[in-house]
Amino acid sequence: MDYVAPEIRAAYTVPFSREVFGKTPIASALETKQWDSRYANPAIPHNASYYTKCLIGGMLGCGLTHTAVTPLDVVKCNMQTNSAKYKSLFSGLSTIMKEEGSAAVWKGWFPTLVGYSAQGMFKFGLNEIFKDTYANLVGEDAAIKYRPVLWAAASGSAEVFADIALCPFEMVKVKVQTSTPGTFPTDFGSALAKMQANSADTRFPFGSLVPLWSRQIPYTIAKFVGFEGVVEMFYKKVFTKPKNEYNKATQLSITFASGYIAGVLCALVSQPADNLVSQLSKQENRGKGFGQIAKEVGMANLFTKGLVARVIMVGTLTGLQWWIYDTWKTAMGLGTSGGSAVKK
């Protein structure tokens, strides 16, 4: 939902007409003077083409970035499940490469690519749809006044569906990355088959969905609300000219910086649930409930084990995701995200 100044919006509004048959949706909406978030910016209507491009942008942003940081993810997961052996990011990398070879830090890259591409597609694409849907439900004034609540509701709703798409691939990925070498296959096809064959023990394919929601929904709300808030702050306090007066390189730099700052917040908010997802893959935790595992591990460990690696990973990931997403949107003629509600 983009803010458009009243005088600009008025220029696109004409008296009511019943002759709407054969007209485009945007013409009909404008003629009846009914505010519609999808057409708040007449230059970029949020139609099927817009949403499709956003779905593709989210797929590219999340799939590519998560795959690129697979080595960090491998170390982070092992630090969470065996902190006595994998004590820090750099020593953990060194231990894995010494014991399993340098290629071992890329374990699980394929389920990461497929799973997070699917997740990103729904996370970003459905977020755009839910933002417009909820904005239209509450009306223009409330949508602008309470936009942080709108951002939270839209992104949280999108993540519910995104995690359903991610869950089977995430379970395979974590199992591949944290199993003792030689006890579980590392190639995707064999790992998937074994997870399915032992579904009673592994709880595949949706056994991790609840802790995944516990991790990802707060994470995503922090990611989107944080991003939108930081972007607005930049355009209010630092880059004080109208947004469209800055070139695309500057806008994309603001996008990356805002995404990185939001990513650090994401990591802190979702760390305990992320740790719990990793703990579920351990052999000794078979059949245990989430509460029992959390009690045995301890809340302090759930908050701290692997936190530094995750802050670095998630901050970088989130900044790059937003940058790739907005680069794609810019290439498609949709402009960059955020900052539209800042009045100049």
C-alpha positions in Angstrom: 0.0 0.0 0.0 1.7 3.2 -1.2 0.8 6.7 0.1 -0.4 9.2 -2.6 -0.9 12.8 -1.6 -4.5 14.0 -1.7 -4.0 16.5 -4.4 -2.4 13.9 -6.7 -5.1 11.3 -5.9 -7.7 14.0 -6.6 -6.3 14.5 -10.1 -7.0 10.9 -10.9 -10.6 10.9 -9.5 -13.6 11.7 -11.7 -17.3 11.9 -10.9 -19.2 8.7 -10.4 -20.4 6.9 -13.5 -22.5 3.8 -13.9 -20.8 3.0 -17.3 -18.2 0.8 -15.9 -18.6 -2.2 -18.2 -15.6 -2.7 -20.4 -13.5 -0.4 -18.2 -10.3 -1.5 -16.4 -10.5 -2.1 -12.7 -8.4 1.0 -12.0 -10.7 3.2 -14.1 -13.8 1.8 -12.3 -12.3 2.3 -8.8 -11.3 5.8 -9.6 -14.6 6.7 -11.1 -16.6 5.6 -8.1 -14.2 7.6 -5.8 -13.7 4.4 -3.7 -10.2 4.3 -2.3 -8.4 1.0 -3.2 -5.0 0.3 -1.9 -4.1 -1.6 -5.1 -4.5 1.6 -7.1 -3.3 4.1 -4.6 -0.4 4.8 -6.9 -2.0 4.9 -10.4 1.4 4.6 -12.1 2.1 1.2 -10.6 -1.2 -0.7 -10.1 -1.1 -3.7 -7.9 -2.6 -6.2 -10.3 -1.9 -9.8 -11.2 1.2 -8.9 -13.1 2.6 -6.8 -10.1 2.0 -9.7 -7.6 3.5 -12.3 -9.9 6.7 -10.2 -10.3 6.8 -9.8 -6.5 6.5 -13.6 -6.1 9.5 -14.1 -8.4 11.5 -11.4 -6.7 10.9 -13.1 -3.3 11.9 -16.4 -4.7 15.2 -15.0 -6.0 16.0 -13.0 -2.9 15.5 -15.8 -0.4 16.7 -18.8 -2.4 20.0 -17.3 -3.6 21.0 -15.7 -0.3 20.2 -18.7 1.9 22.1 -21.0 -0.4 25.1 -18.6 -0.5 25.5 -18.7 3.3 25.1 -22.5 3.6 28.6 -22.8 5.3 27.5 -20.4 8.1 24.2 -22.3 8.4 26.1 -25.7 8.8 28.3 -24.3 11.6 25.4 -22.6 13.3 23.2 -25.7 13.4 26.1 -27.8 14.7 26.9 -25.2 17.4 23.3 -25.4 18.5 23.2 -29.3 18.6 26.7 -29.9 19.9 28.1 -26.8 21.6 30.8 -28.7 23.4 32.5 -29.7 20.1 31.6 -26.7 17.9 32.5 -23.8 20.2 32.6 -20.8 17.8 32.0 -19.9 14.2 35.6 -20.1 13.0 36.6 -23.1 15.1 33.4 -24.9 14.0 34.3 -24.3 10.3 37.8 -25.6 10.9 36.6 -28.7 12.8 34.1 -29.6 10.0 36.6 -29.2 7.2 39.3 -31.1 9.0 37.0 -34.1 9.9 34.8 -34.2 6.8 36.6 -32.3 4.1 36.0 -28.8 2.7 33.0 -29.8 0.7 31.2 -30.7 4.0 30.4 -27.0 4.8 28.1 -27.1 1.8 26.0 -30.0 3.1 22.3 -29.4 2.6 22.7 -26.7 -0.1 20.0 -28.2 -2.4 17.1 -28.5 0.1 18.2 -25.0 1.2 17.9 -23.7 -2.4 14.5 -25.3 -3.1 13.0 -24.7 0.4 13.9 -21.1 0.8 13.0 -20.3 -2.8 9.5 -21.5 -2.1 9.4 -19.8 1.2 10.7 -16.5 -0.2 8.1 -16.6 -3.0 5.2 -16.7 -0.6 6.9 -14.5 2.1 7.3 -11.5 -0.2 4.6 -12.2 -2.7 1.8 -12.9 -0.3 2.9 -10.0 1.9 2.1 -7.6 -0.9 -1.3 -9.2 -1.4 -2.2 -9.2 2.3 -1.0 -5.6 2.7 -3.5 -4.5 0.0 -6.2 -6.8 1.3 -6.0 -5.6 4.9 -5.6 -2.0 3.9 -8.9 -2.2 2.0 -10.6 -3.8 4.9 -9.7 -1.0 7.3 -9.8 1.9 4.9 -7.3 4.6 3.8 -7.0 6.7 6.9 -6.5 3.7 9.3 -4.2 2.0 6.8 -1.9 5.0 6.8 -2.2 5.9 10.5 -1.7 2.3 11.8 0.6 1.1 9.0 3.0 -0.7 11.4 0.1 -2.9 12.6 -0.8 -3.5 8.9 2.8 -4.5 8.1 2.9 -6.9 11.0 -0.5 -8.5 10.1 0.4 -8.9 6.4 3.9 -10.3 6.9 2.8 -12.7 9.7 -0.1 -14.0 7.5 2.2 -14.5 4.6 4.7 -16.4 6.7 2.1 -19.0 7.8 1.9 -20.2 4.2 5.6 -19.7 3.5 6.6 -22.0 6.3 4.2 -24.8 5.1 6.2 -24.7 1.8 9.5 -24.6 3.6 9.0 -27.2 6.3 9.8 -30.5 4.5 13.0 -29.1 3.0 14.1 -27.5 6.2 13.7 -30.8 8.1 15.9 -32.6 5.4 18.5 -29.8 5.5 18.9 -29.7 9.3 19.1 -33.5 9.4 21.8 -33.6 6.7 23.8 -30.8 8.3 23.8 -32.1 11.9 24.0 -35.8 11.6 27.2 -37.6 12.6 29.3 -38.2 9.5 28.4 -41.5 7.9 25.2 -42.0 9.8 22.9 -40.2 7.4 23.1 -39.5 3.6 24.1 -36.1 2.4 22.7 -36.1 -1.1 19.1 -34.8 -1.3 17.4 -37.7 -2.9 18.7 -40.3 -0.5 18.2 -38.1 2.5 14.6 -37.4 1.4 13.9 -41.1 1.0 15.3 -41.9 4.4 13.3 -39.2 6.1 10.1 -40.5 4.5 10.9 -44.1 5.3 11.5 -43.2 9.0 8.7 -40.7 9.3 7.5 -42.2 12.5 10.8 -41.1 14.1 11.6 -38.1 12.1 8.1 -36.7 12.1 8.6 -35.8 8.4 7.3 -33.8 6.5 5.6 -31.3 9.0 7.0 -32.3 12.4 8.9 -29.1 12.7 6.1 -26.8 11.5 5.1 -25.5 14.9 8.6 -24.6 16.1 9.2 -23.3 12.5 6.2 -21.0 12.9 7.4 -20.0 16.3 10.7 -19.0 14.8 9.7 -17.6 11.4 6.5 -15.6 12.2 8.2 -13.3 14.8 11.3 -13.3 12.5 9.3 -12.2 9.5 7.2 -9.6 11.4 10.4 -8.1 12.8 11.9 -8.3 9.3 9.1 -6.4 7.5 8.1 -4.0 10.2 11.7 -3.3 11.0 12.6 -2.7 7.4 9.7 -0.5 6.6 10.3 1.5 9.8 14.0 2.0 9.1 13.4 3.0 5.5 10.9 5.6 6.6 13.5 6.9 9.2 16.1 7.2 6.5 13.8 9.2 4.2 12.6 11.4 7.1 15.9 12.1 8.9 18.8 11.4 6.5 17.7 11.5 2.9 15.3 14.4 3.2 14.5 15.1 -0.5 11.5 13.3 -2.0 12.3 9.6 -2.6 11.9 9.8 -6.4 14.6 12.5 -6.5 17.3 10.0 -5.5 18.8 7.7 -8.1 18.2 4.0 -8.1 21.7 3.2 -6.7 21.0 5.4 -3.7 17.6 3.9 -3.1 19.0 0.4 -3.3 21.7 1.3 -0.8 19.1 2.5 1.6 17.2 -0.8 1.0 20.3 -2.8 1.9 21.1 -0.8 5.0 17.5 -1.0 6.2 17.4 -4.7 5.5 20.6 -5.4 7.4 19.4 -3.4 10.5 16.1 -5.3 10.4 18.0 -8.6 10.1 19.9 -8.1 13.3 16.5 -7.5 15.1 15.1 -10.7 13.4 18.0 -12.8 14.7 17.5 -11.7 18.2 13.7 -12.2 18.2 13.7 -15.7 16.6 16.9 -17.2 18.1 15.3 -19.5 20.7 12.9 -21.1 18.2 15.6 -21.5 15.7 17.7 -23.4 18.3 14.7 -25.6 19.0 14.3 -26.5 15.3 17.9 -27.7 15.3 17.5 -29.6 18.5 14.6 -31.6 17.0 17.0 -33.3 14.6 19.1 -34.9 17.3 18.7 -38.6 17.8 18.3 -38.4 21.5 15.3 -36.0 21.1 13.1 -38.5 19.3 9.6 -38.5 20.6 10.2 -35.6 23.0 7.8 -32.6 23.1 9.0 -29.1 22.4 8.6 -28.1 26.1 10.7 -31.0 27.3 13.5 -30.3 24.9 13.5 -26.6 25.8 13.6 -27.5 29.5 16.5 -29.9 29.0 18.5 -27.5 26.9 17.8 -24.5 29.1 16.5 -21.1 28.1 19.9 -19.5 28.4 21.3 -21.9 25.9 18.3 -21.5 23.6 19.0 -17.8 23.5 22.8 -17.8 23.2 24.1 -20.9 21.4 25.0 -20.0 17.9 23.8 -16.5 18.3 26.8 -14.7 17.0 26.9 -16.8 13.9 23.2 -16.3 13.4 23.3 -12.5 13.8 26.1 -12.3 11.2 24.2 -14.7 8.9 20.7 -13.2 9.3 21.8 -9.6 9.1 23.7 -10.2 5.9 20.9 -12.4 4.5 18.1 -9.9 5.2 20.0 -7.0 3.8 20.8 -9.0 0.6 17.3 -10.3 0.3 15.8 -6.9 0.4 18.4 -5.6 -2.1 17.8 -8.5 -4.5 14.1 -8.1 -4.2 14.2 -4.3 -4.8 16.7 -4.7 -7.6 14.3 -7.1 -9.3 11.4 -4.8 -8.7 13.3 -1.8 -10.1 14.3 -3.8 -13.2 10.6 -4.7 -13.6 9.6 -1.0 -13.3 8.0 -1.3 -9.9 10.3 0.9 -7.9 11.9 0.2 -4.5 10.1 -0.8 -1.3 9.1 1.4 1.6 9.2 5.1 2.3 6.2 6.0 0.2 4.2 7.3 3.3 6.9 9.9 4.1 5.4 13.3 3.3 7.8 16.0 1.9 
